[in-house]
Amino acid sequence: LERQAAGFEASATQTTGGSTATMEASQRARLQAANYRYAAQEWRDLARDSQVVIGLSTPGALTDAARAWLVTVASPPQMLDVRVETLSAARVLAAAAVALGGLLALAAALWRLL
């Protein structure tokens, strides 16, 4: 955009003459150059002030784990890493079986004491 604006500015300065058509063309080229420069500055500001939010999640587990990173143009390169520790279903079932067995053993011991 900046190069195109410079091209319009150059064409505006090259048009010389006293006729109204050339003066109008020169004025149009200058306006177009100003518009292109403004658009180029807007794009530069947008690129400088932009940010990206990257989110990773692990759906379907017992607990949904998620992490988000905010990355800007000035952010240093970084490795995005998610470590999730969830309960193993087999361990939960084993703990429940041990607890149920302990409860039955306690009930049997109390029954014998009667």
C-alpha positions in Angstrom: 0.0 0.0 0.0 2.8 2.3 0.8 4.5 1.7 -2.6 1.2 2.3 -4.4 0.8 5.5 -2.5 4.2 6.6 -3.6 3.3 5.7 -7.1 0.2 7.9 -6.9 2.2 10.7 -5.4 4.7 10.5 -8.2 2.0 10.5 -10.9 0.4 13.5 -9.2 3.7 15.5 -9.4 4.3 14.5 -13.0 1.0 15.9 -14.2 1.8 19.5 -15.0 -0.2 21.9 -17.0 -2.8 24.5 -16.5 -5.8 22.6 -17.8 -8.5 21.6 -15.3 -8.4 18.0 -16.4 -4.7 17.6 -15.4 -5.2 19.5 -12.2 -8.2 17.3 -11.3 -6.2 14.1 -12.1 -3.3 15.4 -10.0 -5.7 16.1 -7.1 -7.3 12.7 -7.4 -3.9 11.0 -7.4 -2.9 13.0 -4.2 -6.2 12.0 -2.5 -5.7 8.4 -3.5 -2.1 8.5 -2.2 -3.3 9.9 1.1 -6.0 7.2 1.4 -3.5 4.5 0.6 -1.1 5.8 3.2 -3.8 6.0 5.8 -4.8 2.4 5.0 -1.2 1.2 5.2 -0.9 2.9 8.7 -4.1 1.2 9.8 -2.8 -2.2 8.8 0.5 -1.6 10.6 -1.3 -0.6 13.7 -3.6 -3.6 13.5 -0.6 -5.9 13.0 1.2 -4.3 16.0 -1.7 -4.4 18.3 -3.1 -7.8 17.4 -3.2 -10.7 19.7 -4.2 -14.3 19.3 -5.6 -16.5 22.0 -4.7 -20.2 21.6 -6.8 -22.6 23.7 -6.2 -26.3 24.1 -8.6 -28.5 26.0 -9.1 -32.2 26.7 -12.8 -33.0 26.5 -14.2 -36.4 27.4 -12.0 -37.1 30.5 -13.4 -37.2 34.0 -12.4 -33.5 34.4 -12.2 -31.1 31.4 -8.7 -29.6 31.5 -8.0 -26.5 29.5 -5.3 -24.0 29.0 -5.1 -20.7 27.0 -2.2 -18.7 25.8 -2.2 -15.0 24.7 0.3 -14.4 21.9 1.1 -10.9 20.5 3.5 -9.8 17.9 6.0 -8.8 20.6 5.7 -12.2 22.4 8.8 -14.4 22.3 8.5 -17.8 20.7 7.2 -20.3 23.2 6.4 -24.0 23.3 2.7 -24.6 24.0 2.5 -27.5 26.4 -0.5 -29.0 28.2 -0.1 -31.8 30.8 -3.2 -33.3 32.2 -3.4 -35.8 35.0 -6.8 -37.4 35.4 -8.1 -40.2 37.5 -7.8 -43.6 36.1 -11.1 -45.4 35.8 -9.5 -48.7 36.8 -8.0 -47.1 39.9 -11.3 -45.6 40.9 -13.0 -49.0 40.5 -10.3 -50.8 42.5 -10.6 -48.2 45.3 -14.4 -48.6 45.3 -14.0 -52.4 45.4 -11.5 -52.2 48.3 -13.9 -49.8 50.2 -16.8 -52.1 49.6 -14.8 -55.2 50.8 -13.7 -53.3 53.9 -17.3 -52.3 54.6 -18.5 -55.9 54.2 -15.6 -57.1 56.5 -16.7 -54.6 59.1 -20.3 -55.7 58.8 -19.3 -59.3 59.2 -17.2 -58.5 62.3 -20.0 -56.6 63.9 -22.5 -59.4 63.0 -20.3 -61.9 64.8 -20.1 -59.7 67.9 -23.9 -59.9 68.1 
